[in-house]
């Protein structure tokens, strides 16, 4: 029985070329003959394909993880002007407890997490002002504070202070001479919040409005 044989073709250019002479028809009656010959190479091809694909996936996935880690590291140091979606993503990925007064159309946000656990969310109108340290931007701070409700309520008893319990049951305090800074002692949580707004009355309004100052989730 004559099987296919490799023969040299006449070179068409400077490089040699070759082709496989067609097999004679008499082998076609042998069940599975051609399939068996080809199938020897299938596992090797599949294995090589899987190895290459795995390599690309590993490299791409490692790069993605490294990029995310670098981005988050910069973000928690206030080095990135974040969109609302990015702010939420970093907060959730890093397990940060942070509060804000909700999204502000057209704004971006700077997130700063200090070593002692203090967290600041600063609003950047039109995404501008990331490196500006002036007290010209709305800020919501989150402080870990034991007995936050009682401490905030007690602070309101000082002369020149204003205090009340809001509709959500949280203690509110601010100095009448400095109403741009309003403190909120959350009930049943060891967290105190501070809302700063350079526009007179806005921080008080945020504290008085039920659900306006809320956790980023």
N, C-alpha and C positions, 0 to 999 in steps of 0.2 A: 504494500500500500504506500503510495507516494504522498508525503505530507508537504506542507508549504516549505519553500526554501527561500533564503534571503539572497537576492542577487544584486549586484552593483548596477546602478543606472549610469547613463552617460552624464558626466558632470555638466551642469547648466551654468556654473559660474566657478569661481576659484575654489569654493568649498565642495567637498564630496557630498553626495546625497545618496539615499538608498530607499528602496521600497520593498514591500513584502509581496511576493508572487501569490496570487489567489490560490487557495487550496482547491484540490480537485474535488469534484462533486461526489466521488465515491465515499468520502468520509462522512458525508452528511447523514447516512443511514445509521451511524453509530450513535445511539441515544446519549445525549449529554456530552459528547466528545468535545465540542467547541466550548460549551459552558464550563466544563471542568478545567480546561486549559486557562480560560480567562479568570475563573474564580480564584485561582491561586494568587492572583495579584490584588483582588478586591480587599482582603483584610489589611494588606500593607497600605493600600491607598487610603482606606478609611482611617487607619491608625495615624498616618501622616497628616491627613486632613484634620483629625481631632487634635493632634499635638499642636499644629499651627494655629488652629482656632483658639485652643486653650492659652497658647502663648500670647496671642493678641488680646484675649480677654483679660489675662492677668496684668499685662502692661497697661491696658486702658483702665482697668479697675483700680490698679495701684496709683496711677496718675490722678484719677478722679478723687480717690480718698485723700491723697496728699494735697491736692488743690483745695478740697473742702476744708481740710484742717488748717491750711495756711490762711484761707479766707476768713474762717471763724476766729482764728487767733488775732487777726488784724481787726476784725469787727468788734470783738469784746474790749478792745483797747481804744475804741472811738476813732479808728483810722479809716473807716469806710462809711460813706453816705449810703445808707441802706434804703431800699424800697420797703414798703409795708410787708410784702411777702418775704423778703430776705430777713427782715427783723424777726419775724415770727419763726422762720426756719432756724436761724442761729439760736434764738432763745430756747426752742424745743430741742435742737440737737445737743446743745451744751447743758441742758437741764437747769436753766436760769429762771429764777422767780423774778419777774419784772412786771410792773404795771404801767399803764399809759392812759390817755384820755381818748383813745380811739384814733383812727386815721384822719389825717388832715389833707384834703385834696391839694395836690401839687407839691406836697412836702416829702422830704426824705428824713431819715432818722439816724442819729449817732448813738450807739450803745456803748456805755462804759461800765465795766465791772471791776471794782476795786478788790484788793486782796482781803479786806475785812468784810466782804460780802455786800457792800453798798453797790446799788445798781442805778444807773442814770440813763434815761431815754430822753434825748434832746431833739426837738423838732427843728428841721432845717427847711425854711420856706424856699420853694423852687430848688431844693437840694443844695443851697448855698450856705456857707458859714461853717463848714466842717472844722476849720482850724481857727475860727474866731472864738476867743475865750471870753468875750464881753457878755454881761448878763442881759442879752438882748433876745434870747430865745426861750421859748416855752420848754420847761423841763419837768419830768415826773421822776422822782427818786423813790427807790424802795430800800428801806432800812430794816435789817433784822433787829427787833427790839422786844425784849421780854416784857410782858404785861403792857403791850403797846396801848391798849385801850385806856387803862387806868392812868398811865403816864401822860397821855395826851389830854385826857380829861382834867387831870390835876394841874397841868401847865396852864390851862385856861382860867384858873382861879387867880392868877397873878394880876396885879394892877395893870391896866392898859391892855388886857387880853380879852379876846372874844372866844366863846366856846359854846358848843351845842352838840347834840346827838342828831345825826342826819337820818333820812328816811330809811336807810339801810341798816341803821343801828350802830354806826361807827362814830367814834368821838372826833370832833372837829375842833381845831384850835388855830388861831392866828393873832398876831399882835396888831392892834388897831392902827398903829403907826407904820406898819409894814404889811399891808394886806395883799401884797404880791406873792407872799409865801404862806401857803395854807398847809397845815399838817393834819393827817387823818390817821387815827389809831384804829386799826381794824378789830372788830369784835372777834373773839375766840381765836385770833391768830397773833403770833409774836412778830407782827409786821407793822411798821409805821410808814406812811407814805407822805411825801412832800410834793405839792404841786406849785411850781413857780411859773408865773406868766407876767411879763413886763407890762402888759396892758391892764390897767386898773380894773378890778372887779371880775376878771375872767377866771382867776384861780378860785375865788370864792364861789362863783357860779358853777364851776366844775365840781367842787366839793359838795355843793348843795344838790346837784342834779343826780337823782338816783341812777346808779349803774354807769355813770359817765366815766368815773375813774375805775378801771377794771384791769384784771390780769390778762396778760398776753397769752393766749392759748391757741 
